[in-house]
Amino acid sequence: MNIKIVLAEDNNFLAQSIEEKLTFFDDFKFKYSAKNGAELIGKLEADHNVDVVLMDIQMPEMDGIKATTLIKNRYPQLKIIMLTV
């Protein structure tokens, strides 16, 4: 079973760290990342074959709260885990 994961995180160091950690688990497949909610929504429109979104709360352009609202309206099956540092 592969759980397909995408990430919305504006901090490059943290995004790379999360992506690296996910590679340790055979059941997780990291698909792509985005720097903000708007970019993530654009990427989901192109590829929404995703199981879980890891979503930062505070991001430029579109924050995680707004992005989550829009994503859940369009893709209600997606699971979203909110992240904050």
PLY file of the C-alpha trace (Angstrom):
ply
format ascii 1.0
element vertex 85
property float x
property float y
property float z
element edge 84
property int vertex1
property int vertex2
end_header
0.00 0.00 0.00
1.40 3.40 -0.98
0.04 6.50 0.72
0.53 9.35 -1.73
1.59 12.54 0.07
2.03 16.14 -1.04
3.39 19.04 0.97
2.64 22.77 1.17
5.51 24.47 3.02
7.25 27.78 2.31
10.37 27.03 4.39
12.80 25.25 2.03
14.82 23.63 4.83
11.73 22.24 6.54
10.21 21.06 3.24
13.41 19.19 2.31
13.60 17.67 5.79
10.01 16.40 5.66
10.49 15.00 2.16
13.67 13.23 3.27
11.98 11.72 6.34
9.13 10.37 4.23
11.59 8.39 2.09
12.41 6.21 5.12
8.97 4.58 4.95
8.09 2.15 2.17
4.36 2.83 2.57
4.71 6.56 1.81
5.15 7.99 -1.67
6.09 11.67 -1.74
4.68 13.19 -4.93
5.37 16.94 -4.92
5.58 20.09 -2.85
4.37 23.67 -3.14
5.51 26.93 -1.53
1.98 28.17 -0.72
-1.67 27.22 -0.89
-2.27 28.76 -4.31
0.60 26.81 -5.84
-0.63 23.60 -4.22
-4.15 24.09 -5.60
-2.67 24.55 -9.08
-0.66 21.35 -8.73
-3.68 19.45 -7.41
-5.67 20.51 -10.48
-3.00 18.85 -12.63
-2.60 15.78 -10.37
-5.11 15.12 -7.59
-4.25 11.43 -7.25
-3.21 12.13 -3.65
-4.18 10.64 -0.29
-2.73 13.11 2.22
-1.75 16.78 2.19
0.75 18.04 4.76
-0.20 21.72 5.02
1.72 24.54 6.68
-0.57 27.13 8.24
1.42 30.32 7.71
2.50 30.79 4.09
2.67 33.76 1.73
0.07 34.43 -0.99
-2.45 31.88 0.36
-2.21 30.46 3.88
-3.01 26.90 4.88
-6.42 27.72 6.37
-7.74 29.29 3.15
-6.14 26.57 1.01
-7.66 23.83 3.18
-11.14 25.32 2.78
-10.81 25.45 -1.01
-9.24 22.00 -1.28
-11.86 20.29 0.92
-14.65 21.86 -1.17
-13.11 20.54 -4.39
-11.54 17.28 -3.14
-13.49 16.17 -0.03
-11.79 12.75 0.04
-8.35 14.26 0.70
-6.98 14.06 4.22
-5.19 17.22 5.36
-2.74 17.39 8.24
-1.99 20.93 9.39
1.60 21.80 10.34
3.02 24.75 12.22
6.40 25.58 13.69
0 1
1 2
2 3
3 4
4 5
5 6
6 7
7 8
8 9
9 10
10 11
11 12
12 13
13 14
14 15
15 16
16 17
17 18
18 19
19 20
20 21
21 22
22 23
23 24
24 25
25 26
26 27
27 28
28 29
29 30
30 31
31 32
32 33
33 34
34 35
35 36
36 37
37 38
38 39
39 40
40 41
41 42
42 43
43 44
44 45
45 46
46 47
47 48
48 49
49 50
50 51
51 52
52 53
53 54
54 55
55 56
56 57
57 58
58 59
59 60
60 61
61 62
62 63
63 64
64 65
65 66
66 67
67 68
68 69
69 70
70 71
71 72
72 73
73 74
74 75
75 76
76 77
77 78
78 79
79 80
80 81
81 82
82 83
83 84
